[in-house]
Amino acid sequence: MSEQGEARGPDGSGEAAVDDPALVRAAHGADPSGSAVAADIPPAVRGEPARDPFLVALGERARSLRARRGMTRRALSVASEVSERHLANLELGVGNASILVLRQIAQALGAPLAELIGDETTAGPEWLLIRDLLAGRGEDELRRARLALGELFGETARADARAGRIALIGLRGAGKSTLGKMLADALDLPFVELNRELERVAGCSLDEIHGLLGPAAYRRYERRALEETIQLYPDAVIATPGGIVSDPATFNLLLAHCTTVWLKAAPEEHMQRVVAQGDLRPMAGNQEAMDDLKRILAGRAAFYGRADRQVDTGGRTLGQAFDALREAVREATGR
């Protein structure tokens, strides 16, 4: 054992072979006589089935982060207030730590929790360096960075091409279909209801997609419908589903190829309009339904806010709302 009480491997890294009985006993807190409890010995040592791949990868990331920081397991234990035994189990891929324990370990390592758990933005040095450049930036700076990256990789259409397609976003009941048709008529442009294109691509109704195929399939068809709409219509007014902001890739595609306008209103008005359209499922008097609607709006507002323009249709007549939309589009596109 080292001065810090950590087992050392042949390379001096603090990692010995998994099948080293001494490490197994030390890692799991067995007494010096070597009488480890069977449940404390890693499955691989006991000849049991392979460990869970996610836990193995998690352990490898924990070891790698600790090595990068030059910390012994003892030092990490002290800093994180997590026992050495628990850390050893984690690094061996047999410790199913709680999210709170993982947060403590990440904080002690000076790393974001996502880097320990693992996602695409932790896959390599360049990802980490880019993420560090973006950390702490304001929304305006991040938007400029996104647009610059889109242009760099050819993901963003020319400004005149974006001006040709006007996409209306927002919750159901915002007026996207009604105002969208009026705008298309005023500009002499085709009107595209993306939900109808989605049904065409899928070959079935929205209810069938949701009921039989599930949300993942819906998002795939939604993305394909948007891609085909962009290819088919260089100029159009597009009414989008309220949840299009839920998939970052699809929403990025929309922002890159369309001038977007967020039609917004208070949750109560959204609910009233949906019920007025004949859909009684939300039940305007149901407080739970209203609370759900408010949570959805709150969760999506930051994404809707990425639109080029915002038009509040609340408390306005149809004519007043259309005039506000027409002015917003004129400002954004010059049309």
ABEGO torsion letter per residue (X at the ends): XBAAGBBBBAAGAGBBBAABAAAAAAAAGBBAAGBBBAAABBAAAAGBBBBBAAAAAAAAAAAAAAAAAGBBAAAAAAAAGBBAAAAAAAAAGABBBBAAAAAAAAAAAGBBAAAAAEBAAAABAAAAAAAAAABGBBAAAAAAAAAAAAAAAGABBBAAAAAABBBBBEBBGAGAAAAAAAAAAAAGBBBBBAAAAAAAAAGBBAAAAAAAAEAAAAAAAAAAAAAAAAAABABBBBBBBAAAAABAAAAAAAAAABBBBBBBBBAAAAAAAAAAAGBAAAGAABAAAAAAAAAAAAAAAAAAAABABBBBABGBBAAAAAAAAAAAAAAAAGX
